[in-house]
Amino acid sequence: MPDLLTLRMAWRFTRSRRGGALSHFMSVASAVGIAIGVAALIIGLSAMNGFERELENRVLSIIPSGTLYASHQSFKDPQKDLEILRSIPGIDDVSAGIMLDTVLKAGTSFTPVRLIGVSPKSKLAHALSKFIDVLNQNL
């Protein structure tokens, strides 16, 4: 909060007739420039906050935070392992899945792809279906 002296000096400078039209124009132009800059900053930050929220809700919700792999043999009892993981505080959802590394070919170009399959009853599959619905609406 500006103090009284600062406000009085600013008021006297903007209302001064002594400096002529140039100083009056410069003071008004600088005040308008600062106002436009502050407005642009507020609008930019608001847009970034909205973008961050949408990024978290739509895109990052489908990326798993952690993945467990069986190194030598498959899990002996996957359902029991899933229940143990679900019982740990802080874990939101657990889903068994299948992962396959493959290559897609279009014409003469090749692209490596990792396909991940999850149970349709999991929260991840539900988040993916909402994401795919949004993509279908935009196409």
C-alpha positions as a Python dict, from the first residue, in 0.01 Angstrom:
ca = {
    (1, 'M'): (0, 0, 0),
    (2, 'P'): (162, 328, -105),
    (3, 'D'): (209, 586, 163),
    (4, 'L'): (47, 929, 159),
    (5, 'L'): (361, 1111, 38),
    (6, 'T'): (388, 888, -269),
    (7, 'L'): (23, 940, -356),
    (8, 'R'): (48, 1318, -313),
    (9, 'M'): (358, 1338, -534),
    (10, 'A'): (193, 1125, -804),
    (11, 'W'): (-123, 1339, -787),
    (12, 'R'): (72, 1663, -816),
    (13, 'F'): (281, 1532, -1105),
    (14, 'T'): (-20, 1416, -1309),
    (15, 'R'): (-216, 1737, -1241),
    (16, 'S'): (75, 1973, -1297),
    (17, 'R'): (31, 2234, -1570),
    (18, 'R'): (389, 2355, -1538),
    (19, 'G'): (559, 2083, -1746),
    (20, 'G'): (340, 2123, -2048),
    (21, 'A'): (167, 1880, -2271),
    (22, 'L'): (464, 1646, -2312),
    (23, 'S'): (504, 1567, -1943),
    (24, 'H'): (129, 1524, -1905),
    (25, 'F'): (122, 1286, -2205),
    (26, 'M'): (419, 1090, -2068),
    (27, 'S'): (261, 1046, -1725),
    (28, 'V'): (-73, 938, -1870),
    (29, 'A'): (96, 704, -2122),
    (30, 'S'): (308, 541, -1852),
    (31, 'A'): (5, 491, -1625),
    (32, 'V'): (-193, 338, -1912),
    (33, 'G'): (105, 118, -2004),
    (34, 'I'): (139, -10, -1649),
    (35, 'A'): (-236, -80, -1634),
    (36, 'I'): (-224, -276, -1961),
    (37, 'G'): (79, -473, -1840),
    (38, 'V'): (-87, -565, -1512),
    (39, 'A'): (-407, -667, -1696),
    (40, 'A'): (-205, -885, -1936),
    (41, 'L'): (-27, -1048, -1643),
    (42, 'I'): (-354, -1125, -1464),
    (43, 'I'): (-511, -1268, -1780),
    (44, 'G'): (-200, -1477, -1855),
    (45, 'L'): (-185, -1622, -1505),
    (46, 'S'): (-556, -1705, -1512),
    (47, 'A'): (-513, -1886, -1843),
    (48, 'M'): (-215, -2081, -1711),
    (49, 'N'): (-404, -2185, -1397),
    (50, 'G'): (-691, -2314, -1610),
    (51, 'F'): (-448, -2497, -1837),
    (52, 'E'): (-274, -2658, -1540),
    (53, 'R'): (-606, -2778, -1395),
    (54, 'E'): (-712, -2927, -1728),
    (55, 'L'): (-371, -3089, -1772),
    (56, 'E'): (-398, -3256, -1432),
    (57, 'N'): (-761, -3364, -1476),
    (58, 'R'): (-744, -3493, -1832),
    (59, 'V'): (-394, -3582, -1943),
    (60, 'L'): (-202, -3664, -1625),
    (61, 'S'): (-488, -3872, -1483),
    (62, 'I'): (-422, -4144, -1743),
    (63, 'I'): (-47, -4171, -1679),
    (64, 'P'): (32, -4418, -1400),
    (65, 'S'): (244, -4291, -1112),
    (66, 'G'): (418, -4623, -1068),
    (67, 'T'): (449, -4957, -1243),
    (68, 'L'): (551, -5295, -1100),
    (69, 'Y'): (712, -5553, -1328),
    (70, 'A'): (773, -5922, -1266),
    (71, 'S'): (1142, -5973, -1343),
    (72, 'H'): (1184, -6353, -1361),
    (73, 'Q'): (836, -6497, -1342),
    (74, 'S'): (485, -6362, -1344),
    (75, 'F'): (307, -6273, -1022),
    (76, 'K'): (181, -6592, -859),
    (77, 'D'): (-150, -6446, -733),
    (78, 'P'): (-219, -6111, -903),
    (79, 'Q'): (-550, -6048, -723),
    (80, 'K'): (-388, -6093, -381),
    (81, 'D'): (-103, -5862, -484),
    (82, 'L'): (-352, -5599, -602),
    (83, 'E'): (-540, -5614, -271),
    (84, 'I'): (-215, -5570, -77),
    (85, 'L'): (-128, -5264, -286),
    (86, 'R'): (-481, -5119, -247),
    (87, 'S'): (-451, -5145, 133),
    (88, 'I'): (-148, -4912, 139),
    (89, 'P'): (-252, -4558, 242),
    (90, 'G'): (-210, -4299, -34),
    (91, 'I'): (-265, -4537, -323),
    (92, 'D'): (-575, -4429, -515),
    (93, 'D'): (-619, -4718, -757),
    (94, 'V'): (-439, -5032, -867),
    (95, 'S'): (-496, -5219, -1190),
    (96, 'A'): (-338, -5521, -1351),
    (97, 'G'): (-239, -5472, -1710),
    (98, 'I'): (-59, -5609, -2009),
    (99, 'M'): (218, -5416, -2183),
    (100, 'L'): (343, -5477, -2534),
    (101, 'D'): (621, -5295, -2720),
    (102, 'T'): (557, -5288, -3092),
    (103, 'V'): (621, -5091, -3410),
    (104, 'L'): (364, -4915, -3627),
    (105, 'K'): (425, -4872, -3999),
    (106, 'A'): (269, -4605, -4221),
    (107, 'G'): (403, -4603, -4573),
    (108, 'T'): (780, -4612, -4537),
    (109, 'S'): (801, -4469, -4184),
    (110, 'F'): (811, -4671, -3863),
    (111, 'T'): (718, -4556, -3513),
    (112, 'P'): (780, -4744, -3187),
    (113, 'V'): (469, -4777, -2971),
    (114, 'R'): (403, -4914, -2625),
    (115, 'L'): (53, -5060, -2592),
    (116, 'I'): (-89, -5094, -2240),
    (117, 'G'): (-407, -5288, -2174),
    (118, 'V'): (-598, -5250, -1846),
    (119, 'S'): (-919, -5385, -1704),
    (120, 'P'): (-1224, -5188, -1823),
    (121, 'K'): (-1346, -5173, -1462),
    (122, 'S'): (-1044, -4977, -1334),
    (123, 'K'): (-1035, -4602, -1268),
    (124, 'L'): (-761, -4572, -1529),
    (125, 'A'): (-988, -4720, -1796),
    (126, 'H'): (-1264, -4480, -1690),
    (127, 'A'): (-1025, -4182, -1721),
    (128, 'L'): (-909, -4310, -2059),
    (129, 'S'): (-1266, -4338, -2185),
    (130, 'K'): (-1334, -3975, -2092),
    (131, 'F'): (-1012, -3870, -2266),
    (132, 'I'): (-1103, -4066, -2580),
    (133, 'D'): (-1455, -3915, -2577),
    (134, 'V'): (-1302, -3566, -2573),
    (135, 'L'): (-1074, -3659, -2863),
    (136, 'N'): (-1366, -3798, -3063),
    (137, 'Q'): (-1566, -3480, -3008),
    (138, 'N'): (-1277, -3268, -3139),
    (139, 'L'): (-1227, -3477, -3454),
}
